[in-house]
Amino acid sequence: MRPERILLLLLLLLPGPPPALGMEDASFPHLGESSQPPPRACPPRCSCPRADTVDCAGLDLRVFPDNITRAVQHLSLQNNQLQELPYNELSRLSGLRTLNLHNNRISSEGLPDEAFESLTQLQHIYVAHNKLSEAPQFLPRSLRVADLAANEVTEIFPLTFGEKPALRSVYLHNNQLSNAGLPPDAFHGSQAVVTLSLSSNQLSYVPPSLPSSLERLHLQNNLISKVPRGALSRQTPLRELYLQYNQLTDRGLDATTFSKLHRLEYLDLSHNQLAAVPAGLPRPLAVLHLGRNRIRRVEAARLRGLRGLRYLLLQHNQLGAAGLPAGALRPLRGLHTLHLYGNGLDRVPQALPRRLWALVLPHNRVTTLGAHDLAATPRLAELNLAYNRLASARVHRRAFHRLRALRSLDLAGNQLTLLPSGLPASLHTLRLQRNQLRALEPEPLAGLDQLQELCLAHNRLRVGDIGPGTWHELQALQVLDLSHNELSFVPPDLPEALEELHLQGNRISHVGPEAFLSTPRLRALFLRANRLHVTSIAPEAFLGLPHLRVVDTTGNPEPVLVQLPPTAPRRPRAEGP
């Protein structure tokens, strides 16, 4: 037998694993060594969940922590009381990628210009909610995200955000920047920026030389009165533009202002001083917000080409009787929602887009609803005509005839004395509060077997004025609001599916034992501010209501004794073998 095989056989016969020839056992602890890895260096009170992460957030620190490992890549110091960053401490952290200084007290004097020179790998810096009066003169070329929001910054410099090829997001909102504080080359060499927030500053016009790569631009809540010609001509990828809460007038815009924004989908010009819909709007627009301006008339020519527009918001303008000529909105073939809240319209606009899904018209002066006013919008699912001047005699019995998809109808705050006729069977919600209803008859509610919520609050209804069988066909009704009427007792024969019943603010003085026999699913009952006394509610009134959990009787002349039915005991679960 060969000597090599003999040696191998002997090794196999020895107890335990064979020792490595020519090597020491690395797993065996030697003198002066521990079997545990050495403790990771971490500043006092901070946490270091990984070798590259130091978290010192929310410790009320007033001094930059020492003993931070040089290997740190993510340093969190937000929500402290730091006033300055020592250069010698920061400069040795050359591998830092994320620096979070959010919500401290750091001033520009406490942030030396050379503080970031050695941080050549820094990608994310968060210095929002501090005391900076000017931006750092230099930030690393490696930067991707810079957040300097909610400071007191009045000036930025060419190399603050310039020459940063990887920079994608810059947040400068809630500062004190004027146009003089933004140099013309502020973003030179930084053509990857997709998000720029300059909202809530003191800009008087849209800054020129913004990054051509922008997709989202926030300029709301400034002092902007004009967009200089060409200021938005290079930002062709722009998808979202926020210019609300400024001082824009028609003179501050022209037909070329938005003409190059071939991908713009969202444009917010609300809360300005525009008297007309701007010209030259981009065709891809999906949302156009023009609320709270001074628009008196909408011209079809200004909307031509916007076939993809889905949401047009014109609330709180000055649109009167001639503000929306017939067919003015016809070019908007894809319009989904039209908001006209708070204008002076005296009728429903004519020739609305056929695909319209929601028409919101409250707080106007609409007095009449004719047989054909809504005939052009068969897909309408939400119609809000609340707080107009509609009287029952001026609502045609076929006004809703074509609205076979209507799910929500709001006629609150009008002058109706009767329920409208011809209500669509598709309705899920019907709001008629704050009218002058004096009677309810079953005919107008016939066929509404999908109705789930009916609000009749603040009318003049009495129990005797509710005709027999009124609730009979409301098989799906879950919420019924009869509050603030003139009811003297609980109306009989309420719908079986009812879960929530509002009767507060009536004249109810007694609740008998059979008051809720027809509503076994009732969960919540509101009887506050009636005329109930201690024993006004019969003890048996709630016996057949196993789901009842809320009975509100506050605000009555006396505290009312309420005895809820016992909850059904839970059956023990069958346990497996």
C-alpha positions as CSV (number, residue, x, y, z in Angstrom):
1,M,0.0,0.0,0.0
2,R,1.3,3.4,-0.9
3,P,2.4,5.8,2.0
4,E,-0.2,8.5,0.9
5,R,-3.1,6.0,1.3
6,I,-1.8,4.9,4.7
7,L,-1.7,8.5,5.9
8,L,-5.3,9.2,4.6
9,L,-6.6,6.1,6.4
10,L,-5.0,7.1,9.7
11,L,-6.6,10.6,9.4
12,L,-10.0,9.1,8.8
13,L,-9.7,6.9,11.9
14,L,-8.9,9.8,14.2
15,P,-11.9,11.1,16.2
16,G,-13.3,14.5,15.1
17,P,-12.6,16.5,12.0
18,P,-9.0,16.3,10.6
19,P,-6.9,19.3,11.3
20,A,-5.8,21.3,8.3
21,L,-2.2,20.4,7.5
22,G,0.2,23.2,7.8
23,M,-2.5,25.7,9.0
24,E,-3.9,26.8,12.4
25,D,-7.5,26.4,13.2
26,A,-8.9,29.9,12.3
27,S,-12.1,29.4,14.3
28,F,-10.3,28.8,17.6
29,P,-9.9,31.9,19.8
30,H,-6.4,32.7,20.6
31,L,-5.1,34.5,23.6
32,G,-6.2,38.2,23.8
33,E,-8.9,37.7,21.1
34,S,-12.7,37.4,21.4
35,S,-14.9,35.0,19.6
36,Q,-17.3,38.0,18.9
37,P,-16.7,40.5,16.1
38,P,-15.3,43.9,17.3
39,P,-18.0,46.4,18.3
40,R,-19.0,48.8,15.5
41,A,-18.0,52.4,16.2
42,C,-21.2,54.5,16.7
43,P,-21.7,58.0,18.2
44,P,-23.3,58.1,21.6
45,R,-27.1,57.8,21.6
46,C,-27.2,57.3,17.9
47,S,-28.0,54.0,16.1
48,C,-26.0,52.3,13.5
49,P,-28.1,49.5,12.0
50,R,-25.5,48.8,9.2
51,A,-21.9,49.5,8.8
52,D,-22.6,52.3,6.3
53,T,-25.5,53.9,8.2
54,V,-25.5,56.3,11.1
55,D,-28.9,57.6,12.5
56,C,-28.7,60.5,15.0
57,A,-32.2,61.9,14.2
58,G,-34.4,63.5,16.9
59,L,-31.8,63.6,19.7
60,D,-31.9,67.3,20.3
61,L,-28.2,67.5,19.3
62,R,-26.6,70.9,19.4
63,V,-23.1,69.8,18.3
64,F,-22.2,67.7,15.4
65,P,-21.6,64.1,16.7
66,D,-18.0,62.8,16.8
67,N,-16.9,59.2,16.4
68,I,-18.7,58.9,13.0
69,T,-17.1,56.1,11.1
70,R,-15.3,57.1,7.9
71,A,-17.2,54.2,6.1
72,V,-20.6,55.9,6.6
73,Q,-22.6,56.4,3.4
74,H,-25.9,57.5,4.9
75,L,-25.9,60.0,7.8
76,S,-29.2,61.2,9.3
77,L,-29.2,64.3,11.5
78,Q,-32.7,65.6,11.0
79,N,-34.9,67.0,13.8
80,N,-32.0,68.3,16.0
81,Q,-30.8,71.7,17.1
82,L,-27.6,71.9,15.0
83,Q,-26.5,75.4,14.1
84,E,-23.3,74.6,12.1
85,L,-21.4,71.9,10.3
86,P,-17.7,71.7,11.2
87,Y,-15.6,71.4,8.1
88,N,-13.0,69.2,9.7
89,E,-15.7,66.6,10.7
90,L,-17.6,66.7,7.5
91,S,-14.6,66.6,5.1
92,R,-13.4,63.2,6.4
93,L,-16.7,61.5,5.4
94,S,-15.7,61.3,1.8
95,G,-17.9,58.2,1.1
96,L,-21.1,59.9,2.1
97,R,-24.0,59.4,-0.3
98,T,-27.0,60.7,1.8
99,L,-26.9,63.6,4.2
100,N,-30.1,64.5,6.0
101,L,-30.1,67.8,7.9
102,H,-33.8,68.5,7.7
103,N,-35.3,70.6,10.5
104,N,-32.3,72.0,12.3
105,R,-31.1,75.6,12.9
106,I,-28.3,75.7,10.4
107,S,-27.5,79.2,9.0
108,S,-25.5,80.0,6.0
109,E,-22.7,81.2,8.3
110,G,-22.7,77.7,9.9
111,L,-22.4,76.0,6.5
112,P,-18.9,76.9,5.1
113,D,-18.4,77.1,1.4
114,E,-15.8,74.4,1.4
115,A,-18.0,72.0,3.4
116,F,-18.9,69.8,0.5
117,E,-15.7,69.9,-1.5
118,S,-14.5,66.5,-0.3
119,L,-18.0,64.8,-0.5
120,T,-17.4,63.7,-4.1
121,Q,-19.9,60.8,-3.9
122,L,-22.8,62.7,-2.3
123,Q,-26.1,62.0,-4.1
124,H,-28.9,63.2,-1.7
125,I,-28.8,66.3,0.5
126,Y,-31.8,67.4,2.6
127,V,-31.4,70.8,4.3
128,A,-35.1,71.8,4.4
129,H,-36.5,73.7,7.4
130,N,-33.3,75.4,8.5
131,K,-32.1,79.1,8.6
132,L,-30.2,79.4,5.3
133,S,-30.2,82.9,3.8
134,E,-28.3,81.8,0.7
135,A,-27.7,78.5,-0.9
136,P,-24.3,76.8,-0.7
137,Q,-22.0,78.2,-3.4
138,F,-20.9,74.7,-4.3
139,L,-22.5,71.3,-4.2
140,P,-20.9,68.1,-5.4
141,R,-21.1,67.1,-9.0
142,S,-22.4,63.7,-8.0
143,L,-25.7,65.1,-6.6
144,R,-29.1,63.6,-7.6
145,V,-31.6,65.2,-5.2
146,A,-31.2,68.6,-3.4
147,D,-33.9,69.8,-0.9
148,L,-33.4,73.3,0.4
149,A,-37.1,74.1,0.9
150,A,-38.5,76.1,3.8
151,N,-35.4,78.2,4.5
152,E,-34.8,82.0,4.0
153,V,-32.8,81.6,0.8
154,T,-32.6,84.8,-1.3
155,E,-29.8,83.8,-3.6
156,I,-28.4,80.7,-5.4
157,F,-25.1,80.5,-7.3
158,P,-24.0,79.1,-10.6
159,L,-22.4,76.0,-9.0
160,T,-25.1,75.4,-6.5
161,F,-27.1,73.4,-9.0
162,G,-25.0,73.9,-12.2
163,E,-22.7,71.3,-13.7
164,K,-24.6,68.4,-12.0
165,P,-25.2,65.9,-14.8
166,A,-26.9,63.4,-12.5
167,L,-29.2,66.0,-10.7
168,R,-32.9,65.1,-11.1
169,S,-34.9,66.8,-8.3
170,V,-34.5,70.3,-6.8
171,Y,-36.8,71.6,-4.1
172,L,-36.6,75.4,-3.3
173,H,-40.1,76.1,-2.3
174,N,-41.0,78.3,0.7
175,N,-38.0,80.5,0.5
176,Q,-37.5,84.2,-0.4
177,L,-36.1,83.9,-3.9
178,S,-36.7,86.8,-6.3
179,N,-35.7,86.7,-10.0
180,A,-32.6,88.6,-9.0
181,G,-31.5,85.7,-6.8
182,L,-31.5,83.2,-9.7
183,P,-28.5,83.5,-12.0
184,P,-29.1,83.0,-15.8
185,D,-26.8,79.9,-15.7
186,A,-28.2,78.4,-12.5
187,F,-28.8,75.1,-14.2
188,H,-26.1,75.1,-16.8
189,G,-24.7,71.6,-17.3
190,S,-27.6,70.0,-15.4
191,Q,-29.8,68.7,-18.1
192,A,-31.3,65.7,-16.3
193,V,-33.5,67.7,-13.8
194,V,-37.0,66.5,-14.1
195,T,-38.6,68.1,-11.0
196,L,-38.1,71.7,-9.9
197,S,-40.1,73.3,-7.1
198,L,-39.9,77.1,-6.8
199,S,-43.3,77.7,-5.3
200,S,-44.0,80.1,-2.5
201,N,-41.2,82.5,-3.3
202,Q,-41.1,86.1,-4.6
203,L,-40.7,85.6,-8.3
204,S,-42.3,88.2,-10.6
205,Y,-41.9,86.3,-13.9
206,V,-41.1,82.8,-15.0
207,P,-37.3,82.5,-14.9
208,P,-35.6,82.0,-18.2
209,S,-33.0,79.3,-18.8
210,L,-34.8,76.6,-16.8
211,P,-33.6,73.1,-17.4
212,S,-34.8,71.8,-20.8
213,S,-35.3,68.3,-19.2
214,L,-38.1,69.4,-16.8
215,E,-41.2,67.2,-16.5
216,R,-42.7,68.9,-13.4
217,L,-42.4,72.6,-12.7
218,H,-43.9,74.2,-9.5
219,L,-44.2,78.0,-9.6
220,Q,-47.4,78.4,-7.6
221,N,-47.9,81.1,-4.9
222,N,-45.4,83.6,-6.3
223,L,-45.9,87.1,-7.6
224,I,-45.7,86.1,-11.3
225,S,-47.5,88.5,-13.6
226,K,-46.1,87.4,-16.9
227,V,-44.4,84.5,-18.7
228,P,-41.7,86.1,-20.9
229,R,-41.8,85.0,-24.6
230,G,-39.7,81.9,-25.0
231,A,-39.4,81.2,-21.3
232,L,-41.0,77.8,-21.8
233,S,-39.9,77.1,-25.3
234,R,-37.2,74.6,-24.5
235,Q,-39.0,72.5,-21.9
236,T,-40.7,70.2,-24.4
237,P,-40.8,67.2,-22.0
238,L,-42.8,69.2,-19.4
239,R,-45.9,67.3,-18.3
240,E,-47.1,69.2,-15.2
241,L,-47.0,73.0,-14.8
242,Y,-48.3,74.7,-11.7
243,L,-48.9,78.5,-11.9
244,Q,-51.8,78.9,-9.5
245,Y,-51.9,81.7,-6.9
246,N,-50.1,84.3,-8.9
247,Q,-50.9,87.6,-10.6
248,L,-51.2,86.5,-14.2
249,T,-53.4,88.6,-16.5
250,D,-54.2,88.1,-20.2
251,R,-51.3,90.5,-21.0
252,G,-48.9,88.2,-19.2
253,L,-49.5,85.4,-21.7
254,D,-49.6,85.1,-25.4
255,A,-50.4,82.5,-28.0
256,T,-46.9,81.1,-27.9
257,T,-46.6,80.8,-24.1
258,F,-47.5,77.1,-24.0
259,S,-47.2,76.3,-27.7
260,K,-43.9,74.3,-27.4
261,L,-45.1,72.1,-24.5
262,H,-46.1,69.2,-26.7
263,R,-46.3,66.7,-23.7
264,L,-48.1,69.0,-21.2
265,E,-50.9,67.1,-19.5
266,Y,-51.7,69.2,-16.3
267,L,-51.9,73.0,-16.3
268,D,-53.1,74.9,-13.2
269,L,-53.7,78.6,-13.8
270,S,-56.3,79.0,-11.0
271,H,-56.3,81.9,-8.6
272,N,-55.0,84.4,-11.1
273,Q,-56.6,87.4,-12.8
274,L,-57.3,86.0,-16.3
275,A,-60.3,87.3,-18.1
276,A,-60.3,84.7,-20.9
277,V,-59.2,81.2,-21.6
278,P,-55.5,81.4,-22.7
279,A,-54.8,80.9,-26.4
280,G,-52.4,78.3,-27.8
281,L,-53.1,75.6,-25.2
282,P,-51.2,72.3,-25.8
283,R,-53.3,69.5,-27.4
284,P,-52.2,66.8,-24.9
285,L,-53.8,68.6,-22.0
286,A,-55.8,66.3,-19.7
287,V,-56.5,68.7,-16.8
288,L,-57.0,72.5,-17.2
289,H,-57.6,74.3,-14.0
290,L,-58.9,77.9,-14.5
291,G,-60.9,78.3,-11.3
292,R,-61.0,81.6,-9.4
293,N,-60.1,83.9,-12.2
294,R,-62.2,86.7,-13.9
295,I,-63.3,84.8,-17.0
296,R,-66.5,86.2,-18.4
297,R,-66.8,84.2,-21.6
298,V,-65.5,80.9,-23.0
299,E,-64.7,80.9,-26.7
300,A,-64.9,77.6,-28.6
301,A,-61.8,78.7,-30.6
302,R,-59.6,78.6,-27.5
303,L,-60.6,75.0,-26.8
304,R,-60.3,73.7,-30.3
305,G,-57.9,70.8,-30.6
306,L,-58.2,69.8,-26.9
307,R,-59.9,66.5,-27.7
308,G,-58.1,64.7,-24.9
309,L,-59.0,67.2,-22.2
310,R,-60.7,65.2,-19.3
311,Y,-61.1,67.8,-16.6
312,L,-62.1,71.4,-17.1
313,L,-62.4,73.5,-13.9
314,L,-64.0,76.9,-14.3
315,Q,-65.4,77.4,-10.8
316,H,-65.7,80.9,-9.2
317,N,-65.3,82.9,-12.4
318,Q,-67.7,85.6,-13.8
319,L,-69.5,83.5,-16.3
320,G,-73.0,84.9,-16.8
321,A,-76.0,84.1,-19.0
322,A,-73.8,84.5,-22.2
323,G,-70.6,83.1,-20.6
324,L,-70.9,79.7,-22.2
325,P,-72.4,80.0,-25.7
326,A,-74.2,77.0,-27.1
327,G,-71.5,74.6,-28.5
328,A,-68.6,76.4,-26.8
329,L,-67.5,73.1,-25.1
330,R,-68.4,70.9,-28.1
331,P,-64.7,70.6,-29.2
332,L,-63.9,68.8,-25.9
333,R,-65.0,65.3,-27.1
334,G,-63.2,63.5,-24.3
335,L,-64.4,65.7,-21.4
336,H,-65.1,63.7,-18.3
337,T,-65.7,66.4,-15.6
338,L,-66.9,70.0,-15.9
339,H,-66.8,72.2,-12.8
340,L,-68.8,75.5,-13.0
341,Y,-69.3,76.0,-9.3
342,G,-70.0,79.6,-8.2
343,N,-70.6,81.5,-11.5
344,G,-73.7,83.4,-12.7
345,L,-75.2,80.9,-15.1
346,D,-79.0,81.0,-15.4
347,R,-79.3,77.6,-17.2
348,V,-77.5,74.4,-18.0
349,P,-74.9,75.0,-20.8
350,Q,-76.2,73.8,-24.1
351,A,-74.6,71.2,-26.4
352,L,-72.3,69.7,-23.8
353,P,-69.8,67.0,-24.8
354,R,-71.6,63.7,-25.2
355,R,-69.1,61.7,-23.0
356,L,-69.4,64.0,-20.0
357,W,-69.5,62.0,-16.8
358,A,-69.7,64.7,-14.1
359,L,-71.4,68.2,-14.3
360,V,-70.9,70.3,-11.2
361,L,-73.0,73.4,-11.3
362,P,-73.9,74.5,-7.7
363,H,-74.2,78.1,-6.6
364,N,-75.3,79.5,-9.9
365,R,-78.6,81.1,-10.9
366,V,-80.2,78.2,-12.8
367,T,-84.0,78.7,-12.6
368,T,-85.2,76.2,-15.3
369,L,-84.5,72.6,-16.2
370,G,-86.0,71.8,-19.6
371,A,-86.9,68.6,-21.2
372,H,-83.8,68.7,-23.5
373,D,-81.2,70.5,-21.4
374,L,-79.5,67.3,-20.4
375,A,-80.4,65.2,-23.4
376,A,-77.0,65.5,-25.0
377,T,-75.2,63.9,-22.1
378,P,-76.6,60.3,-21.7
379,R,-73.4,59.1,-19.9
380,L,-73.7,61.6,-17.1
381,A,-73.2,59.8,-13.7
382,E,-72.9,62.8,-11.4
383,L,-75.1,65.9,-11.6
384,N,-74.8,68.7,-9.0
385,L,-77.3,71.5,-9.3
386,A,-77.3,72.4,-5.6
387,Y,-78.0,76.0,-4.4
388,N,-79.5,77.3,-7.6
389,R,-83.0,78.8,-8.0
390,L,-84.9,75.8,-9.2
391,A,-88.6,75.6,-8.4
392,S,-90.8,72.5,-8.9
393,A,-92.9,74.2,-11.6
394,R,-89.8,74.8,-13.7
395,V,-88.3,71.3,-13.6
396,H,-89.7,69.4,-16.6
397,R,-91.0,65.9,-15.9
398,R,-88.7,64.6,-18.6
399,A,-85.6,66.6,-17.6
400,F,-83.8,63.4,-16.4
401,H,-85.3,61.1,-19.0
402,R,-82.1,60.4,-21.0
403,L,-79.8,60.1,-17.9
404,R,-79.9,56.3,-17.6
405,A,-76.4,56.1,-16.0
406,L,-76.9,58.8,-13.4
407,R,-75.8,57.7,-10.0
408,S,-75.7,60.9,-8.0
409,L,-78.1,63.8,-8.1
410,D,-77.8,66.9,-5.9
411,L,-80.6,69.3,-5.8
412,A,-80.1,70.7,-2.4
413,G,-80.6,74.3,-1.5
414,N,-83.2,75.1,-4.2
415,Q,-86.9,76.1,-4.0
416,L,-88.5,72.7,-4.7
417,T,-91.8,72.0,-3.0
418,L,-92.3,68.5,-4.6
419,L,-90.0,65.6,-5.5
420,P,-89.0,65.8,-9.2
421,S,-90.7,63.4,-11.5
422,G,-88.9,61.0,-13.8
423,L,-85.9,60.3,-11.6
424,P,-83.5,57.8,-13.2
425,A,-83.7,54.2,-11.8
426,S,-79.9,54.1,-11.7
427,L,-79.7,56.6,-8.8
428,H,-77.6,55.7,-5.8
429,T,-77.6,59.1,-4.1
430,L,-80.3,61.7,-4.0
431,R,-79.8,65.0,-2.1
432,L,-82.8,67.3,-1.6
433,Q,-81.9,69.0,1.7
434,R,-82.7,72.6,2.3
435,N,-85.6,72.9,-0.1
436,Q,-89.2,73.6,0.7
437,L,-90.6,70.1,0.5
438,R,-94.0,69.8,2.3
439,A,-95.1,66.4,1.0
440,L,-93.7,63.0,-0.1
441,E,-95.6,60.7,-2.5
442,P,-94.7,57.2,-3.6
443,E,-94.8,58.0,-7.4
444,P,-91.6,60.0,-7.8
445,L,-89.7,57.4,-5.8
446,A,-91.1,54.4,-7.7
447,G,-88.5,52.3,-9.4
448,L,-85.5,53.7,-7.4
449,D,-84.6,50.2,-6.3
450,Q,-80.8,51.0,-6.4
451,L,-81.1,54.2,-4.2
452,Q,-78.7,53.8,-1.2
453,E,-78.7,57.4,0.3
454,L,-81.6,59.9,0.5
455,C,-81.2,63.2,2.1
456,L,-84.4,65.2,2.9
457,A,-83.0,67.3,5.8
458,H,-84.1,70.9,6.4
459,N,-87.4,70.8,4.7
460,R,-91.0,71.1,6.1
461,L,-92.1,67.5,6.2
462,R,-94.6,66.2,8.6
463,V,-95.5,62.5,9.1
464,G,-99.0,63.1,7.8
465,D,-97.6,64.5,4.6
466,I,-95.7,61.3,3.8
467,G,-98.0,59.2,1.7
468,P,-98.6,55.5,2.3
469,G,-96.1,53.3,0.5
470,T,-93.6,56.1,0.0
471,W,-90.6,53.9,1.0
472,H,-92.0,50.7,-0.5
473,E,-89.7,50.5,-3.5
474,L,-86.5,51.8,-1.9
475,Q,-85.3,48.3,-1.3
476,A,-81.6,49.2,-1.2
477,L,-81.8,52.4,0.9
478,Q,-79.2,52.4,3.7
479,V,-79.0,56.0,4.8
480,L,-82.1,58.2,5.3
481,D,-81.8,61.8,6.5
482,L,-85.1,63.4,7.7
483,S,-83.4,65.7,10.2
484,H,-84.6,69.2,10.8
485,N,-88.2,68.8,9.6
486,E,-91.5,68.9,11.5
487,L,-91.9,65.2,12.3
488,S,-93.8,64.4,15.6
489,F,-93.0,60.7,15.6
490,V,-90.9,58.1,13.7
491,P,-92.4,57.6,10.2
492,P,-93.8,54.1,9.8
493,D,-92.9,51.4,7.3
494,L,-89.3,52.6,6.7
495,P,-87.2,50.5,4.3
496,E,-85.9,47.2,5.5
497,A,-82.3,47.7,4.3
498,L,-82.0,50.9,6.3
499,E,-78.8,51.1,8.4
500,E,-78.6,54.8,9.3
501,L,-81.5,57.0,10.3
502,H,-81.3,60.8,11.0
503,L,-84.2,62.2,12.9
504,Q,-82.5,65.0,14.8
505,G,-84.0,68.4,15.1
506,N,-87.6,67.4,14.7
507,R,-90.5,67.5,17.2
508,I,-90.5,63.8,18.2
509,S,-91.7,63.3,21.8
510,H,-92.4,59.6,21.9
511,V,-90.9,56.4,20.4
512,G,-93.2,53.5,20.6
513,P,-92.4,49.8,20.8
514,E,-93.1,49.2,17.1
515,A,-91.3,52.2,15.7
516,F,-88.5,50.1,14.2
517,L,-90.1,46.8,13.4
518,S,-89.5,47.4,9.6
519,T,-85.8,48.2,10.0
520,P,-84.0,45.1,11.5
521,R,-80.6,46.2,10.1
522,L,-80.5,49.6,11.7
523,R,-77.0,50.4,13.1
524,A,-77.2,54.1,13.9
525,L,-80.1,56.3,15.1
526,F,-79.9,60.0,15.6
527,L,-82.7,61.5,17.8
528,R,-80.9,64.5,19.4
529,A,-82.6,67.9,19.7
530,N,-86.1,66.6,19.7
531,R,-88.7,66.7,22.5
532,L,-87.9,63.5,24.3
533,H,-88.0,63.0,28.1
534,V,-86.6,60.3,30.4
535,T,-89.1,57.6,29.5
536,S,-90.1,58.7,26.0
537,I,-88.6,55.7,24.4
538,A,-90.4,52.4,25.0
539,P,-88.1,49.7,26.4
540,E,-89.1,47.3,23.7
541,A,-88.3,49.8,20.8
542,F,-84.9,48.4,20.1
543,L,-85.4,44.7,20.9
544,G,-85.5,43.7,17.2
545,L,-82.4,45.6,16.3
546,P,-79.4,43.3,16.9
547,H,-77.0,45.5,14.9
548,L,-77.8,48.8,16.6
549,R,-74.7,50.4,18.1
550,V,-75.3,54.1,18.1
551,V,-78.3,56.0,19.6
552,D,-77.8,59.7,19.9
553,T,-80.4,61.5,22.2
554,T,-78.4,64.5,23.3
555,G,-79.9,67.9,23.3
556,N,-83.4,66.8,24.4
557,P,-85.3,68.5,27.3
558,E,-84.2,65.7,29.7
559,P,-81.7,62.9,29.6
560,V,-83.3,59.9,27.8
561,L,-83.1,56.4,29.1
562,V,-81.8,54.2,26.3
563,Q,-81.5,50.4,26.6
564,L,-79.6,48.9,23.6
565,P,-80.4,45.3,22.7
566,P,-77.8,42.7,23.9
567,T,-75.3,41.8,21.3
568,A,-75.6,38.2,20.0
569,P,-73.0,35.9,21.7
570,R,-70.3,34.7,19.4
571,R,-70.4,31.0,18.6
572,P,-67.2,29.2,19.6
573,R,-65.0,28.3,16.7
574,A,-64.7,24.6,16.0
575,E,-61.1,23.6,16.6
576,G,-59.4,21.2,14.5
577,P,-57.9,17.9,15.7
